[in-house]
Amino acid sequence: MISLILLSAGEGKRFGRKKQFEKLFGKPLFMHTLEKLLGIFDETLLVLPSEDMERFRLPQGIKEVPGGKERQDSVFNALLEAKGDIVLVHDCARPFASIELFKKVAELGDFDGKIPAVPVRDTVKRVVHGMVTETVDRSNLWLSQTPQAFRRKVLLECHFRSRNEGFFATDDAQLLERYGYKVGVVHGEFTNIKITYPEDMLLAEAIGSLLGYS
């Protein structure tokens, strides 16, 4: 059984407001991912801010979960409710991830988790106090994306351990890395952008139009 966890509970601090509710092609940002994946996996859990859980009329069968203070708290809340042996975790701020990408990472094989990532294209500089101190070798650098897939019992264990230590990761794969589990990588999609700032909506509109979202 595979559980799909869709994260849509952020405060949007860098965006300036809750970006998951911004309209893209006439519908809230989070709804693009939700509608695309309806019926694809065994269960779907949508994590929303607690104050917004009654705000939208959702498709039947979607399990709503209240978000936490941090992203990691929101994932933890959903993990406690999930029933699947494998869980997929996805940020709804990435509306263009393909169904094929979800299915690809869900095939864990011998790994405890699997993520999509794309190789770094640009020259990378290390900067300290406004001055370049080093040009970093980019040959082994990849940019992590979601959806990410995990064995639920492994991810839940890592979340419990990190909570006891007060450690917060920037994505769930980092928790598995921290505790010695194996994380595999599949090639991600360059169109799978994450909307972080208001100006990213312009890029999203352009990509969405090319992908047929309009």
Secondary structure, 3 states (H helix, E strand, C coil): CEEEEEECCCCCCCCCCCHHHCEECCEEHHHHHHHHCCCCCCEEEEEECHHHCCCCCCCCCCEEEECCCCHHHHHHHHHHHCCCCEEEEEECCCCCCCHHHHHHHHCCCCCCEEEEEEECCCCEEEEECCEEEEEECCCCCEEECCCEEEEHHHHHHHHHHHHHHCCCCCCHHHHHHHCCCCEEEEECCCCCCCCCCCCHHHHHHHHHHHCCCC
